[in-house]
Amino acid sequence: MIAIEERILSIIERQGDLFGASALGMAITRYLFVSPDGDGADGLTWRTAYQTVQAALNAASTDANDLTLILIAPHATHYDINTTGDPTWAANVILCGSISNYVEVRNDHASATSILKLTGKSAIHTLSFNLGTGSVNGVIMTISGASVEGCQFVGTDLTGGATALHFDGANIIHTHCGNTLFHGHVTHMTGLLIDAAAFGTFHDLHFTNCLTGIQVVGSFSDENDFQEIDIGDCALGIDLDAGNQQHFKTIRLHDNTRNVDDEVGDHDWSEVLGPFDIFITPDDLTGIAVAVGGAANTYGADTELASAASRDNPFRVVGATFKPDAAPVEFYMVRFSDDSGSTFYEVMMFEGDKREAEAAPSGTEHIFNA
């Protein structure tokens, strides 16, 4: 009779825990719990919760048709993966904490090279990952659709080079990271590394005190979308080493040693904000002679005003001053191109008899970065 009562209580407890987990609104086939207060029996309830994250990951299903939600309770200090090398799990899992600042995960093993690596269908929600005091990387995810949401990565105590979040693909697609903070070490930590991963979405990210905020490598890393990104106090904000046609919208850059290093040059930039320097070119009173056509409605030969190809920072033309050699009573038109005259992104018109004209390309947000 006592055994039956205990069984009934266990079922009620299990139902209560699962009812709470169902509030996430996701289709989950299995639930596991992690808490420092659990007894470690089976991870099926908060009372019997595993005491370590790795125990729950070891118990999670690798079946392609399963998805295990691992719910991780707050910890007075932190959860320690305590495993050598790159601790790797192929399970299909969602790791879910509560408030990220209170659910911290580390790997303090002396021979660790990362906190953890997930190669199965995986997502991480509301957790904090601390890279520790050496050169341990953070999280590595290697599958299409891998997702990180509402997390934070901290590397303020690093003493060697490390990467906080690495989407390490072999031509993977649709990775995601949103609402996440990267607080690093300006000499050692790369925040987000996108490696052979395309068509990803990255939004509402904050990078501070990083060696590099965002780095894109791998020729497959095409058409990733970045929106609402704040990068400040970094040695380098954005490092674009490979991949084509990245999309950047509403990017705030401030207090960085350097904002952008673009080795590719075919990306789309919109609403790039920050205290940017303005330069006059050429920096003299002579200017650059631009040839006019010999007849009405005829343009002269193209004249290079600035070598965009020799620059690896995006830049924009914010103003131009014109002064014709003669002053006939007619209009002049000057058009601007960033592809040696194949196409034109702006046309300016001014009256020649006024001798001087000033204008700014206000009808376009064309940004040179090739």
Residue frames as qw, qx, qy, qz and C-alpha x, y, z in Angstrom:
[[0.000, 0.886, 0.464, 0.000, 0.00, 0.00, 0.00],
 [0.304, -0.791, 0.115, 0.519, 2.84, 2.37, 0.87],
 [0.415, -0.126, 0.605, 0.668, 4.55, 1.59, -2.45],
 [0.219, 0.629, 0.659, 0.350, 1.34, 2.38, -4.35],
 [0.134, -0.936, -0.251, 0.208, 0.93, 5.71, -2.53],
 [0.384, -0.592, 0.339, 0.623, 4.52, 6.65, -3.29],
 [0.380, 0.192, 0.689, 0.586, 3.95, 5.75, -6.94],
 [0.093, 0.822, 0.541, 0.150, 0.84, 7.95, -7.08],
 [0.258, -0.882, -0.014, 0.395, 2.69, 10.85, -5.45],
 [0.443, -0.306, 0.519, 0.664, 5.52, 10.43, -7.95],
 [0.298, 0.485, 0.677, 0.467, 3.07, 10.55, -10.85],
 [0.061, -0.930, -0.359, 0.060, 1.40, 13.68, -9.45],
 [0.383, -0.717, 0.215, 0.541, 4.81, 15.29, -8.96],
 [0.435, -0.005, 0.636, 0.638, 5.82, 14.37, -12.51],
 [0.193, 0.708, 0.609, 0.301, 2.60, 15.80, -13.94],
 [0.189, -0.930, -0.173, 0.263, 3.08, 19.02, -12.01],
 [0.409, -0.526, 0.397, 0.631, 6.62, 19.49, -13.28],
 [0.357, 0.217, 0.698, 0.581, 5.61, 18.75, -16.86],
 [0.085, 0.855, 0.509, 0.049, 2.68, 21.15, -16.65],
 [0.239, -0.854, 0.079, 0.456, 5.12, 23.89, -15.70],
 [0.402, -0.274, 0.602, 0.634, 7.44, 22.96, -18.57],
 [0.361, 0.518, 0.711, 0.310, 4.58, 22.97, -21.07],
 [0.029, 0.894, 0.224, -0.386, 4.25, 26.72, -20.61],
 [0.286, -0.449, 0.489, 0.691, 7.15, 27.06, -23.08],
 [0.631, 0.588, 0.129, -0.489, 4.70, 26.18, -25.85],
 [0.248, 0.558, -0.724, -0.321, 7.05, 23.79, -27.66],
 [0.948, 0.052, -0.183, -0.255, 6.57, 20.26, -28.93],
 [0.076, -0.606, 0.762, -0.215, 8.82, 18.28, -26.59],
 [0.817, -0.011, -0.534, -0.216, 9.04, 14.49, -26.43],
 [0.766, -0.284, -0.465, 0.343, 11.00, 14.28, -23.17],
 [0.169, -0.894, 0.130, -0.394, 11.82, 16.49, -20.18],
 [0.757, -0.118, -0.425, 0.482, 14.83, 16.40, -17.88],
 [0.288, -0.935, -0.050, -0.200, 15.60, 18.59, -14.89],
 [0.649, 0.198, -0.371, 0.633, 18.87, 19.90, -13.47],
 [0.350, -0.847, 0.000, -0.400, 19.15, 21.46, -10.02],
 [0.231, 0.462, -0.704, 0.488, 21.77, 21.61, -7.27],
 [0.502, -0.232, 0.525, -0.647, 18.97, 20.53, -4.91],
 [0.867, 0.122, -0.285, -0.391, 18.02, 17.39, -6.86],
 [0.746, -0.427, 0.506, -0.064, 18.93, 13.93, -5.61],
 [0.113, 0.562, -0.722, -0.387, 20.27, 12.87, -9.04],
 [0.645, 0.039, 0.741, -0.184, 18.07, 9.78, -9.25],
 [0.542, 0.359, 0.697, 0.301, 16.67, 10.07, -12.77],
 [0.117, -0.146, 0.223, 0.957, 16.25, 13.77, -13.69],
 [0.054, -0.460, -0.777, -0.426, 12.53, 13.31, -14.29],
 [0.280, -0.871, -0.386, -0.123, 11.32, 15.78, -11.62],
 [0.036, 0.829, -0.300, 0.471, 12.79, 18.68, -9.69],
 [0.729, -0.575, 0.318, -0.192, 13.08, 16.40, -6.65],
 [0.896, -0.079, 0.370, 0.233, 15.00, 13.76, -8.60],
 [0.438, 0.889, -0.125, -0.043, 16.83, 16.27, -10.80],
 [0.826, 0.180, -0.119, 0.520, 20.36, 15.71, -12.00],
 [0.405, -0.813, -0.054, 0.414, 22.89, 17.92, -10.26],
 [0.299, -0.441, 0.456, 0.713, 25.05, 18.52, -13.37],
 [0.544, 0.589, -0.128, -0.583, 24.29, 19.62, -16.90],
 [0.255, 0.436, -0.818, -0.276, 26.47, 16.88, -18.37],
 [0.264, 0.069, 0.933, -0.235, 24.46, 14.18, -16.60],
 [0.536, 0.550, 0.390, -0.508, 21.30, 15.46, -18.26],
 [0.428, 0.646, -0.436, -0.458, 23.00, 15.70, -21.66],
 [0.007, -0.281, 0.957, 0.075, 24.22, 12.13, -21.29],
 [0.334, 0.277, 0.848, -0.303, 20.65, 11.02, -20.64],
 [0.449, 0.554, 0.024, -0.701, 19.10, 13.01, -23.50],
 [0.801, 0.315, 0.508, 0.011, 17.87, 11.15, -26.57],
 [0.142, -0.440, 0.553, 0.694, 19.83, 11.06, -29.83],
 [0.421, 0.441, 0.783, 0.125, 16.83, 9.70, -31.75],
 [0.138, 0.117, 0.370, 0.911, 16.17, 11.89, -34.80],
 [0.302, -0.553, -0.571, -0.526, 12.47, 11.99, -33.91],
 [0.536, -0.637, -0.472, 0.291, 12.98, 13.04, -30.29],
 [0.169, 0.655, -0.147, 0.722, 13.60, 16.40, -28.65],
 [0.600, -0.446, -0.542, 0.383, 14.63, 16.62, -25.01],
 [0.084, -0.845, 0.023, -0.528, 14.04, 19.80, -23.04],
 [0.644, -0.161, -0.502, 0.555, 16.59, 20.15, -20.24],
 [0.239, -0.883, -0.142, -0.379, 15.39, 22.66, -17.65],
 [0.618, 0.101, -0.430, 0.650, 18.22, 24.07, -15.54],
 [0.396, -0.851, -0.344, 0.037, 17.51, 25.73, -12.20],
 [0.051, 0.904, -0.282, 0.316, 19.48, 28.69, -10.78],
 [0.845, -0.076, -0.346, 0.400, 22.75, 27.90, -9.00],
 [0.427, -0.872, -0.053, 0.234, 24.37, 29.74, -6.10],
 [0.344, -0.592, 0.473, 0.555, 27.72, 29.65, -7.95],
 [0.498, 0.509, -0.440, -0.547, 27.83, 27.82, -11.30],
 [0.964, 0.090, 0.236, -0.088, 27.44, 24.47, -13.02],
 [0.127, -0.678, 0.661, 0.296, 30.79, 22.95, -13.97],
 [0.868, 0.357, -0.236, -0.254, 30.96, 20.70, -17.05],
 [0.495, -0.620, 0.608, -0.018, 34.41, 19.59, -15.75],
 [0.902, 0.245, 0.347, 0.084, 35.37, 17.66, -18.88],
 [0.442, -0.418, 0.457, 0.648, 38.55, 17.62, -20.94],
 [0.260, 0.107, 0.667, 0.690, 38.79, 18.93, -24.52],
 [0.385, -0.047, -0.213, -0.897, 35.55, 19.85, -26.30],
 [0.328, 0.150, 0.862, -0.355, 32.79, 17.99, -24.40],
 [0.306, 0.116, -0.544, -0.773, 30.52, 16.90, -27.26],
 [0.436, 0.248, 0.778, -0.378, 26.91, 15.71, -27.30],
 [0.065, -0.046, -0.720, -0.689, 24.90, 14.57, -30.33],
 [0.077, 0.496, 0.814, -0.293, 21.55, 14.65, -28.53],
 [0.029, -0.551, -0.430, -0.715, 18.61, 16.66, -29.84],
 [0.394, -0.500, -0.575, 0.514, 18.15, 19.11, -26.99],
 [0.032, -0.816, -0.083, -0.571, 16.98, 22.48, -25.79],
 [0.499, -0.181, -0.518, 0.671, 19.02, 23.74, -22.85],
 [0.176, -0.739, -0.287, -0.583, 16.84, 26.18, -20.95],
 [0.323, -0.046, -0.574, 0.751, 17.70, 28.20, -17.85],
 [0.100, -0.784, -0.574, 0.215, 15.68, 30.87, -16.09],
 [0.071, 0.990, -0.080, -0.088, 17.29, 34.31, -15.77],
 [0.804, 0.462, -0.256, 0.272, 20.58, 34.01, -17.62],
 [0.077, 0.727, -0.472, 0.492, 22.66, 35.83, -15.01],
 [0.595, -0.445, 0.509, -0.434, 21.69, 33.28, -12.35],
 [0.954, 0.066, 0.291, -0.027, 22.22, 30.09, -14.34],
 [0.154, 0.821, -0.520, -0.179, 25.92, 30.07, -15.18],
 [0.985, 0.076, 0.128, 0.082, 27.72, 27.21, -16.92],
 [0.017, 0.832, -0.543, -0.112, 31.51, 26.80, -17.05],
 [0.967, 0.109, -0.196, 0.121, 34.10, 24.16, -17.81],
 [0.290, -0.875, 0.374, -0.100, 36.81, 24.41, -15.17],
 [0.960, -0.063, 0.170, 0.215, 38.69, 21.26, -16.17],
 [0.350, -0.699, 0.367, 0.505, 42.42, 22.00, -16.53],
 [0.325, -0.112, 0.747, 0.570, 42.48, 20.39, -20.00],
 [0.404, 0.688, 0.574, -0.186, 39.21, 21.83, -21.32],
 [0.282, -0.006, 0.404, 0.870, 39.22, 23.63, -24.68],
 [0.288, -0.330, -0.330, -0.836, 35.54, 24.64, -24.70],
 [0.465, -0.132, 0.516, -0.707, 32.56, 24.68, -22.36],
 [0.632, 0.199, 0.734, -0.148, 30.48, 22.37, -24.55],
 [0.151, 0.261, -0.633, -0.713, 29.84, 21.35, -28.15],
 [0.627, 0.313, 0.569, -0.430, 26.43, 20.40, -29.54],
 [0.012, -0.229, 0.756, 0.613, 26.24, 18.46, -32.81],
 [0.108, 0.439, 0.889, 0.066, 22.58, 17.41, -32.69],
 [0.099, -0.684, -0.416, -0.591, 19.44, 19.45, -33.28],
 [0.498, -0.367, -0.487, 0.616, 19.91, 22.01, -30.56],
 [0.043, -0.789, -0.141, -0.596, 18.90, 25.30, -29.01],
 [0.465, -0.188, -0.527, 0.686, 20.03, 27.22, -25.93],
 [0.188, -0.773, -0.311, -0.520, 17.81, 29.63, -23.99],
 [0.397, -0.823, 0.073, -0.400, 18.46, 32.00, -21.07],
 [0.889, -0.308, -0.078, 0.329, 21.80, 30.66, -19.87],
 [0.013, -0.942, 0.333, 0.028, 25.09, 32.34, -19.00],
 [0.940, 0.126, -0.072, 0.309, 28.40, 30.89, -20.17],
 [0.248, -0.916, 0.303, 0.087, 31.58, 32.03, -18.43],
 [0.790, 0.510, -0.315, 0.125, 34.80, 31.25, -20.31],
 [0.847, -0.445, -0.093, 0.275, 36.89, 31.33, -17.14],
 [0.293, -0.884, 0.245, 0.271, 40.47, 32.42, -16.56],
 [0.595, -0.235, 0.604, 0.475, 42.43, 30.58, -19.27],
 [0.204, 0.343, -0.496, -0.771, 41.73, 30.26, -22.98],
 [0.287, 0.262, 0.920, -0.060, 38.66, 28.04, -22.98],
 [0.185, -0.162, -0.502, -0.829, 36.17, 28.61, -25.79],
 [0.491, 0.003, 0.381, -0.784, 32.48, 28.92, -25.05],
 [0.719, 0.268, 0.573, -0.287, 29.79, 27.06, -27.01],
 [0.043, 0.294, -0.734, -0.611, 30.27, 25.32, -30.37],
 [0.669, 0.362, 0.509, -0.403, 27.20, 24.39, -32.47],
 [0.183, -0.319, 0.749, 0.552, 27.56, 22.50, -35.75],
 [0.259, 0.375, 0.873, 0.173, 24.13, 21.78, -37.22],
 [0.075, -0.347, -0.401, -0.845, 21.69, 23.72, -39.40],
 [0.472, -0.636, -0.418, -0.445, 19.05, 25.55, -37.40],
 [0.562, -0.252, -0.525, 0.587, 21.13, 25.75, -34.23],
 [0.140, -0.789, -0.237, -0.549, 19.73, 28.56, -32.10],
 [0.421, -0.193, -0.514, 0.722, 20.78, 30.70, -29.13],
 [0.178, -0.700, -0.335, -0.606, 18.31, 33.08, -27.50],
 [0.490, -0.798, -0.042, -0.349, 18.41, 35.30, -24.42],
 [0.887, -0.226, -0.175, 0.363, 21.87, 34.22, -23.27],
 [0.033, -0.958, 0.284, -0.023, 25.07, 35.90, -22.18],
 [0.896, 0.156, -0.161, 0.383, 28.71, 35.00, -22.77],
 [0.303, -0.935, 0.183, -0.025, 31.33, 36.37, -20.38],
 [0.879, 0.184, -0.126, 0.422, 35.07, 36.29, -20.98],
 [0.083, -0.958, 0.126, -0.244, 36.31, 39.15, -18.83],
 [0.603, -0.667, 0.437, 0.029, 38.90, 36.99, -17.02],
 [0.924, 0.347, 0.049, 0.152, 40.45, 35.31, -20.06],
 [0.386, -0.735, 0.406, 0.382, 44.23, 35.19, -20.31],
 [0.294, -0.175, 0.765, 0.545, 44.40, 33.65, -23.80],
 [0.338, 0.132, -0.435, -0.824, 42.52, 33.69, -27.09],
 [0.220, 0.266, 0.918, -0.194, 39.00, 32.24, -27.06],
 [0.260, -0.183, -0.489, -0.812, 35.70, 32.42, -28.98],
 [0.402, -0.015, 0.549, -0.733, 32.44, 32.77, -27.08],
 [0.728, 0.348, 0.478, -0.347, 29.89, 31.39, -29.59],
 [0.031, -0.403, 0.741, 0.536, 31.03, 29.45, -32.66],
 [0.823, 0.379, 0.239, -0.350, 28.61, 28.33, -35.36],
 [0.202, -0.514, 0.765, 0.332, 31.09, 25.85, -36.80],
 [0.803, 0.366, 0.254, -0.395, 29.49, 24.50, -39.91],
 [0.346, -0.118, 0.773, 0.518, 30.22, 22.30, -42.85],
 [0.166, -0.150, -0.526, -0.820, 27.92, 24.32, -45.09],
 [0.072, -0.493, -0.811, 0.305, 25.10, 24.68, -42.57],
 [0.068, -0.438, -0.322, -0.837, 22.16, 27.10, -42.87],
 [0.473, -0.630, -0.359, -0.501, 19.58, 28.95, -40.78],
 [0.512, -0.205, -0.572, 0.607, 21.54, 29.39, -37.57],
 [0.218, -0.808, -0.276, -0.472, 20.18, 31.97, -35.15],
 [0.462, -0.226, -0.502, 0.695, 21.25, 34.13, -32.23],
 [0.122, -0.696, -0.278, -0.651, 19.11, 36.80, -30.60],
 [0.500, -0.784, -0.016, -0.366, 18.80, 38.93, -27.46],
 [0.909, -0.201, -0.148, 0.333, 22.27, 37.94, -26.32],
 [0.152, -0.956, 0.252, -0.012, 25.14, 39.77, -24.57],
 [0.870, 0.187, -0.180, 0.420, 28.83, 39.19, -25.28],
 [0.276, -0.935, 0.201, -0.098, 31.01, 40.74, -22.55],
 [0.930, 0.196, -0.143, 0.277, 34.58, 39.90, -23.33],
 [0.562, -0.607, 0.184, 0.531, 38.25, 40.75, -22.93],
 [0.400, 0.869, -0.078, -0.282, 39.49, 43.28, -25.46],
 [0.008, -0.656, 0.725, 0.211, 42.76, 41.38, -25.94],
 [0.207, -0.190, 0.960, 0.004, 41.46, 37.81, -26.03],
 [0.430, 0.330, 0.800, -0.257, 37.76, 37.20, -26.80],
 [0.182, -0.042, -0.593, -0.783, 36.00, 36.92, -30.15],
 [0.510, 0.063, 0.423, -0.747, 32.27, 37.21, -29.52],
 [0.805, 0.349, 0.372, -0.303, 30.42, 35.55, -32.41],
 [0.106, -0.423, 0.756, 0.488, 32.21, 33.43, -35.04],
 [0.793, 0.415, 0.227, -0.383, 30.22, 32.39, -38.11],
 [0.175, -0.485, 0.789, 0.334, 32.13, 29.69, -39.97],
 [0.142, 0.004, -0.877, -0.460, 30.73, 28.14, -43.17],
 [0.093, 0.508, 0.790, -0.330, 27.19, 29.00, -42.08],
 [0.002, 0.150, 0.410, 0.900, 24.75, 30.78, -44.41],
 [0.375, -0.468, -0.487, -0.635, 21.31, 32.42, -44.28],
 [0.411, -0.344, -0.689, 0.488, 21.45, 32.89, -40.52],
 [0.179, -0.811, -0.245, -0.500, 19.53, 35.51, -38.53],
 [0.534, -0.173, -0.446, 0.697, 21.21, 37.53, -35.79],
 [0.130, -0.726, -0.252, -0.626, 19.36, 40.26, -33.94],
 [0.505, -0.795, 0.033, -0.334, 19.43, 42.32, -30.75],
 [0.873, -0.082, -0.224, 0.424, 23.03, 41.47, -29.91],
 [0.168, -0.964, 0.172, -0.117, 25.32, 43.52, -27.68],
 [0.857, 0.124, -0.199, 0.458, 29.12, 43.22, -27.81],
 [0.179, -0.952, 0.172, -0.178, 31.39, 45.01, -25.37],
 [0.333, -0.734, 0.592, 0.005, 35.13, 44.81, -24.66],
 [0.937, 0.136, 0.315, 0.067, 35.82, 42.12, -27.27],
 [0.411, -0.348, 0.550, 0.638, 38.92, 41.59, -29.37],
 [0.160, -0.038, -0.622, -0.766, 36.47, 41.12, -32.27],
 [0.552, 0.091, 0.373, -0.740, 32.72, 41.44, -31.95],
 [0.854, 0.344, 0.304, -0.244, 31.52, 39.53, -35.03],
 [0.089, -0.514, 0.725, 0.450, 33.75, 37.52, -37.36],
 [0.854, 0.375, 0.189, -0.307, 32.58, 35.80, -40.56],
 [0.101, -0.515, 0.787, 0.324, 34.82, 33.18, -42.21],
 [0.477, 0.155, 0.863, 0.060, 34.30, 30.34, -44.68],
 [0.056, 0.079, -0.521, -0.848, 33.35, 30.85, -48.32],
 [0.185, -0.437, -0.844, -0.250, 29.90, 29.30, -47.73],
 [0.163, -0.506, -0.561, 0.635, 28.95, 31.98, -45.18],
 [0.043, 0.251, 0.422, 0.870, 26.60, 33.91, -47.48],
 [0.340, -0.465, -0.379, -0.725, 23.60, 36.17, -46.88],
 [0.390, -0.397, -0.698, 0.451, 23.48, 36.22, -43.11],
 [0.128, -0.755, -0.298, -0.570, 21.19, 38.89, -41.69],
 [0.425, -0.198, -0.501, 0.728, 22.24, 41.17, -38.82],
 [0.164, -0.705, -0.306, -0.618, 19.77, 43.61, -37.23],
 [0.500, -0.804, 0.019, -0.322, 19.80, 45.77, -34.11],
 [0.858, -0.037, -0.254, 0.445, 23.45, 45.15, -33.22],
 [0.192, -0.958, 0.163, -0.137, 25.42, 47.26, -30.70],
 [0.872, 0.064, -0.163, 0.457, 29.22, 46.94, -30.71],
 [0.074, -0.945, 0.137, -0.287, 31.30, 49.10, -28.39],
 [0.401, -0.760, 0.504, -0.088, 34.74, 49.27, -26.74],
 [0.947, 0.062, 0.286, 0.129, 36.11, 46.49, -28.96],
 [0.388, -0.450, 0.502, 0.628, 39.45, 46.30, -30.75],
 [0.120, 0.062, -0.670, -0.730, 37.54, 45.43, -33.95],
 [0.582, 0.128, 0.314, -0.739, 33.79, 45.57, -34.32],
 [0.873, 0.339, 0.257, -0.238, 33.06, 43.47, -37.43],
 [0.190, -0.520, 0.735, 0.392, 35.58, 41.32, -39.30],
 [0.825, 0.428, 0.186, -0.318, 34.34, 40.07, -42.68],
 [0.295, -0.514, 0.728, 0.345, 36.93, 37.63, -44.04],
 [0.000, 0.012, 0.899, 0.438, 34.73, 35.53, -46.35],
 [0.169, 0.558, 0.793, -0.178, 31.17, 34.97, -47.49],
 [0.086, 0.213, 0.390, 0.892, 29.07, 37.17, -49.75],
 [0.312, -0.460, -0.387, -0.736, 26.14, 39.55, -49.39],
 [0.279, -0.356, -0.716, 0.532, 25.77, 39.86, -45.64],
 [0.136, -0.716, -0.383, -0.568, 22.92, 42.18, -44.65],
 [0.351, -0.206, -0.504, 0.762, 23.41, 44.77, -41.90],
 [0.174, -0.673, -0.363, -0.621, 20.57, 46.95, -40.65],
 [0.461, -0.814, 0.033, -0.353, 20.59, 49.26, -37.63],
 [0.835, -0.038, -0.291, 0.466, 24.15, 48.66, -36.51],
 [0.218, -0.960, 0.095, -0.150, 25.53, 50.93, -33.78],
 [0.810, 0.133, -0.231, 0.523, 29.33, 51.16, -33.57],
 [0.182, -0.928, 0.088, -0.313, 30.98, 53.22, -30.84],
 [0.422, -0.773, 0.460, -0.109, 34.30, 53.53, -28.98],
 [0.962, 0.059, 0.201, 0.173, 35.96, 50.77, -31.00],
 [0.409, -0.523, 0.442, 0.603, 39.61, 50.94, -32.03],
 [0.123, 0.168, -0.654, -0.727, 38.38, 49.97, -35.49],
 [0.647, 0.161, 0.284, -0.689, 34.79, 49.47, -36.57],
 [0.896, 0.340, 0.211, -0.193, 34.92, 47.25, -39.67],
 [0.158, -0.497, 0.740, 0.425, 37.48, 45.20, -41.59],
 [0.791, 0.420, 0.298, -0.330, 35.81, 44.05, -44.81],
 [0.270, -0.404, 0.742, 0.462, 37.84, 41.82, -47.11],
 [0.410, 0.370, 0.819, 0.157, 34.86, 40.87, -49.31],
 [0.036, -0.276, 0.121, 0.953, 33.00, 44.05, -50.18],
 [0.231, -0.221, -0.646, -0.693, 29.58, 43.14, -51.59],
 [0.163, -0.396, -0.818, 0.384, 27.47, 43.50, -48.47],
 [0.144, -0.687, -0.421, -0.575, 24.33, 45.55, -47.85],
 [0.307, -0.182, -0.512, 0.782, 24.50, 48.23, -45.14],
 [0.200, -0.659, -0.391, -0.610, 21.58, 50.28, -43.82],
 [0.498, -0.802, -0.039, -0.328, 21.28, 52.54, -40.77],
 [0.759, -0.003, -0.357, 0.545, 24.86, 52.25, -39.61],
 [0.273, -0.920, -0.096, -0.263, 25.08, 54.54, -36.58],
 [0.776, -0.343, -0.142, 0.510, 27.99, 55.96, -34.64],
 [0.130, -0.925, 0.092, 0.346, 30.34, 58.90, -34.08],
 [0.819, 0.246, 0.295, 0.425, 32.13, 58.49, -37.41],
 [0.287, -0.534, 0.209, 0.767, 34.90, 60.78, -38.62],
 [0.568, 0.779, 0.261, -0.051, 34.33, 62.85, -41.74],
 [0.550, -0.315, 0.380, 0.673, 37.22, 63.33, -44.16],
 [0.420, 0.818, -0.031, -0.391, 37.70, 65.78, -47.01],
 [0.629, -0.140, 0.607, 0.464, 39.29, 64.34, -50.12],
 [0.705, 0.189, -0.312, 0.608, 41.44, 65.60, -51.65],
 [0.451, -0.764, -0.282, 0.364, 42.61, 67.57, -48.64],
 [0.387, -0.150, 0.191, 0.889, 43.71, 70.62, -50.57],
 [0.258, 0.636, 0.202, -0.699, 42.35, 73.70, -52.34],
 [0.085, 0.319, -0.675, -0.659, 42.97, 72.37, -55.84],
 [0.760, 0.214, 0.329, -0.518, 40.36, 69.62, -55.95],
 [0.504, 0.011, 0.806, 0.310, 39.91, 67.10, -58.73],
 [0.303, 0.355, -0.339, -0.817, 39.20, 68.08, -62.33],
 [0.539, 0.297, 0.777, -0.128, 36.15, 66.31, -63.74],
 [0.072, -0.063, 0.594, 0.799, 35.79, 66.40, -67.52],
 [0.512, 0.447, 0.381, -0.626, 32.50, 67.55, -69.03],
 [0.629, 0.383, 0.635, 0.234, 30.95, 66.42, -72.28],
 [0.242, -0.120, 0.342, 0.900, 31.51, 68.41, -75.44],
 [0.257, -0.288, -0.500, -0.775, 27.81, 68.80, -76.17],
 [0.548, -0.256, 0.243, -0.759, 24.48, 69.12, -74.42],
 [0.911, -0.119, 0.133, -0.371, 23.18, 66.00, -72.66],
 [0.828, 0.342, -0.403, 0.185, 26.58, 64.35, -72.94],
 [0.698, -0.696, 0.146, 0.087, 28.70, 63.19, -70.03],
 [0.234, 0.781, -0.578, 0.023, 32.47, 63.43, -70.03],
 [0.667, 0.191, -0.707, 0.137, 34.86, 60.60, -69.29],
 [0.755, -0.594, -0.278, -0.012, 34.74, 58.98, -65.85],
 [0.188, 0.667, -0.472, 0.546, 37.02, 60.45, -63.20],
 [0.694, -0.301, -0.609, 0.240, 38.07, 58.56, -60.07],
 [0.239, -0.811, 0.102, -0.524, 37.46, 60.66, -56.96],
 [0.461, -0.554, 0.624, -0.302, 38.41, 58.05, -54.36],
 [0.452, 0.253, -0.842, -0.148, 39.71, 54.50, -54.67],
 [0.780, -0.319, 0.154, -0.516, 37.03, 52.41, -53.00],
 [0.936, 0.130, -0.328, 0.009, 38.83, 49.19, -53.92],
 [0.469, 0.398, -0.557, 0.558, 41.84, 50.17, -51.82],
 [0.328, -0.384, 0.436, -0.745, 39.73, 50.54, -48.66],
 [0.411, -0.169, -0.895, -0.030, 38.39, 47.77, -46.45],
 [0.042, 0.341, 0.612, -0.712, 36.16, 49.99, -44.34],
 [0.169, 0.701, 0.651, 0.236, 32.64, 50.90, -45.47],
 [0.149, -0.338, -0.106, 0.923, 32.23, 54.60, -46.20],
 [0.257, 0.744, 0.615, 0.049, 29.61, 56.96, -47.56],
 [0.246, 0.283, 0.162, 0.913, 29.72, 60.23, -49.51],
 [0.140, -0.663, -0.611, 0.408, 28.03, 62.83, -47.31],
 [0.131, 0.901, 0.129, -0.392, 28.69, 65.97, -49.33],
 [0.653, 0.202, 0.367, 0.631, 30.31, 67.41, -52.43],
 [0.013, 0.809, 0.032, -0.587, 31.39, 70.88, -53.61],
 [0.646, 0.430, 0.457, 0.435, 31.48, 71.84, -57.31],
 [0.033, -0.805, 0.064, 0.589, 33.11, 74.84, -58.97],
 [0.759, 0.537, 0.306, 0.206, 33.10, 75.05, -62.78],
 [0.542, -0.139, 0.201, 0.804, 36.09, 76.53, -64.61],
 [0.021, -0.206, -0.328, -0.922, 33.79, 78.74, -66.67],
 [0.197, 0.335, 0.635, -0.668, 30.41, 80.18, -65.89],
 [0.167, -0.148, -0.626, -0.747, 28.04, 79.64, -68.79],
 [0.542, -0.028, 0.283, -0.791, 24.32, 80.07, -68.25],
 [0.741, 0.057, -0.583, -0.328, 23.51, 76.38, -68.20],
 [0.796, -0.465, 0.265, -0.284, 23.14, 73.46, -65.84],
 [0.274, 0.466, -0.840, 0.042, 25.75, 70.86, -65.00],
 [0.915, -0.256, -0.001, -0.312, 25.02, 67.29, -63.92],
 [0.122, 0.528, -0.823, 0.170, 27.47, 65.07, -62.06],
 [0.911, -0.178, -0.176, -0.328, 26.70, 61.42, -61.46],
 [0.284, -0.597, 0.719, -0.216, 28.33, 59.04, -58.98],
 [0.896, 0.134, -0.379, -0.189, 29.23, 55.38, -59.48],
 [0.539, -0.605, 0.576, -0.102, 30.90, 52.69, -57.38],
 [0.830, 0.055, 0.535, 0.148, 31.54, 50.25, -60.23],
 [0.348, -0.273, 0.490, 0.751, 33.62, 52.33, -62.67],
 [0.282, 0.304, -0.237, -0.879, 30.64, 53.76, -64.50],
 [0.107, -0.167, -0.937, -0.287, 28.56, 50.63, -65.12],
 [0.272, -0.718, -0.625, -0.143, 25.77, 51.86, -62.86],
 [0.107, 0.383, -0.200, 0.895, 25.13, 55.12, -61.03],
 [0.337, -0.474, -0.760, 0.289, 23.65, 55.58, -57.59],
 [0.120, -0.774, -0.321, 0.532, 23.33, 59.39, -57.44],
 [0.399, 0.505, 0.323, 0.694, 23.03, 62.36, -59.80],
 [0.216, -0.668, -0.289, 0.651, 23.54, 65.99, -58.74],
 [0.356, 0.672, 0.384, 0.523, 22.57, 69.09, -60.74],
 [0.291, -0.685, -0.189, 0.640, 23.72, 72.69, -60.28],
 [0.394, 0.904, 0.163, 0.025, 23.75, 75.96, -62.21],
 [0.748, 0.164, 0.011, 0.643, 27.06, 76.88, -63.79],
 [0.163, 0.695, 0.030, 0.700, 26.60, 80.64, -63.54],
 [0.595, -0.782, -0.039, -0.183, 26.45, 80.43, -59.75],
 [0.256, 0.734, -0.580, 0.243, 30.10, 79.48, -59.85],
 [0.026, 0.265, -0.893, 0.362, 29.82, 77.16, -56.85],
 [0.759, -0.248, -0.273, -0.537, 27.46, 74.49, -55.64],
 [0.089, -0.294, 0.874, -0.377, 27.25, 72.21, -52.63],
 [0.793, -0.105, -0.254, -0.544, 25.11, 69.15, -52.23],
 [0.312, -0.312, 0.861, -0.253, 24.80, 65.94, -50.26],
 [0.404, -0.027, -0.821, -0.402, 23.50, 62.60, -51.57],
 [0.378, -0.093, 0.563, -0.729, 20.37, 62.60, -49.43],
 [0.782, 0.144, -0.126, -0.594, 18.20, 60.44, -51.65],
 [0.873, 0.149, -0.464, -0.001, 20.24, 57.31, -51.08],
 [0.611, -0.690, 0.380, -0.077, 22.10, 55.53, -48.33],
 [0.871, 0.414, -0.236, 0.118, 24.61, 54.06, -50.71],
 [0.545, -0.733, 0.401, 0.070, 27.62, 52.78, -48.81],
 [0.600, 0.604, -0.524, 0.006, 30.89, 51.95, -50.52],
 [0.677, -0.539, 0.491, -0.097, 32.63, 48.91, -49.17],
 [0.935, 0.288, 0.138, 0.155, 34.42, 47.37, -52.14]]
